């Protein structure tokens, strides 16, 4: 009887006990969810307040609330949201705090996404520092953007990687690294297009159009702008008429750059016909009206141009758009100058210069200083011309330095990537070796030997393929640099030399003959530099004929150059980049032999095998001690060029007996 009474009692007691636990657990979960939602709502309100008031203490308050939840997703999201708002508010202190918080979060959780965001916010920090044209930290910004992009690629997050590449291309575009920008954009498109993403893919096509416009490839620019617009159509709830105005504005600028003002006026008018554009997007309205007015000015209708310019000026003044005012003042100055209204012209050009100075930008400065040097007579006019020359030199110098820094950042990033790939390959080989050893113990010497043989063969194929891919990539880089070199040469010849000719004529008119004489020397130097940078395409003129032309340039009775076995090489099968490098090395070597070694004879000896091309350059000059003498810039440049295409470069020299340079380049990258 005791047992029959006790068992039901135990079951009831057990049920009641568990019911209490379940109720307590449900209550705990509900309280936790409520608390979490309450924290999220509070953080959202603080974010809204921060955007509105920009109070510096608000991000820290939000961080404390998020950290108290001890929920990683809430903490990370809070850091990310306030980091972006700190950037938009130009709040460097909180942007730095966010970056440090993300770093600590990564150390704790090993969340690579957080590390990628940390690098991104670090790049934004340098972007905020780089106000106006004071872009001393652009290379740092590029470095951290590249690191952030790399992490996104490793995480296979194509959207984040594509966004980073869009930011990288924007930085390159601003610094006039258009070829680098083009490369970044194409990489971004390769990542985003397969995913079907529309918004950022469209922005990449728009940026590519801008790059083509700057590179004066207007037909390609228009195609990319049209692709951008087609993608905009796919974005839900977008106000398409304003996006069409954006497209018309882009197309108009391409025709304006080509000098087709009839066509540019047509598209500027289409843009201005969009209803409510002036109210909804004053920036585009002003740009379109200014472009339309400039078209009228170039076609001789100055009255209509002046009317448009003044309306744009009034609009920009009313909304305090100072960067736009630089253009308005400058264009009015040019118009009044063309009407011989000198006082008005000087007034507006000086206003443009003063506004640019306030914004720490060089926009329109060169054009304004040149115009003032013509409008203002005497010593003051000459000083404006001197200031323009100094500014032009400093801008070119700064542009070269930044391009070199950008190239270095890209090189270091690529180098690090290759090192990481090498480490991964090494780890893979080690793991394969361990697996082979284990199999060796299990199934015997024969199976293990077969496995090792198979793995070795596979590794050989992988290694050869990798070498070939690296070689092809280097060839592509060299081709890009060659295009840039040709562009610089064209710019030197067409633009810089043209400017110098104009200045020379101006100085001659003013009877400043001594200055004109000095400028003529500079003009000759620029022309020589342009010719050195430029060269005939190897598709138009064969390598052999280019070498013959080069020899004829150096021809003198007491200086002989002999070429051996040049016809033994099948030059059609040799990559144009390799031919270009060999040509430059030959030119530099002949120059050294003639100028420094005081040689009377140089021998160029070519040879080709199945896998490699060799070149020996010998002279009978005074030679030097290779052990004690430090290599000059010319020799270093030669060596770097050869090593860039996986070649070998060595030099032997004996005092009073001459110097020999030995070069060997693989023709297939292996």
Buried (B, 14 or more C-beta within 10 A) or exposed (E): EEEEEEEEEEEEEEEEEEEEEEEEEEEEEEEEEEEBEEBBEBBEEBBEBBEEEBEBEBBBBBBEBBBEBEBBEBBBBBBBBBBBBBBEBEBBEBBBBBBEBBBEBBEEBEBBBBBBBBBBBBBBBBBBBBEBBEBEBBBBBBBBBBBBBBBBBEBEBBBBBBBBBBBBBBBBBBBBBBBBBBBBBEBBBEBBBEEEBBBBBBBBBBBBBBBBBBBEBBEBBBBBBBBBBEBBEEEEEEEEBBBBBBBBBBBBBBBBBEEBBEBBBBBBBBBBEBEEBBEBBBBBBBBBBBBBBBBBBBEEBBEBBBBBBEBBBEBBEEEEBEEBBBBBBBBBBBBBBEEEBBEBBBBBBBBBBEBBEEBEBBBBBBBBBBBBBBBBEEEEBBBBBEBBBEBBEEBEEBEEEBBEBBBEBBEEBBEEEEEEEEEEBEEEEEEBEEEBEEBBEEEEEEEBEEBBEEBEEEBEEEEEEBBBEBBEEBBEBBBBBBEBBBBBBBBBBEEBBEBBEEBBEBBBEBEBEEBBEEBBEBBEEBBEBBEEBBBEEBEEEBBBEBBBEBBEEBEEEEBBBEBEEBEEBEBEEBBBBBBBBBBBBBBBBBEBBBEBBEBBBBBBBBBBEEEBBBBBBBBBBBBBEEEEEEEEEBBEBBBEBBEBBBBBBEBEBEEEEBBBBBBBBBBBBE
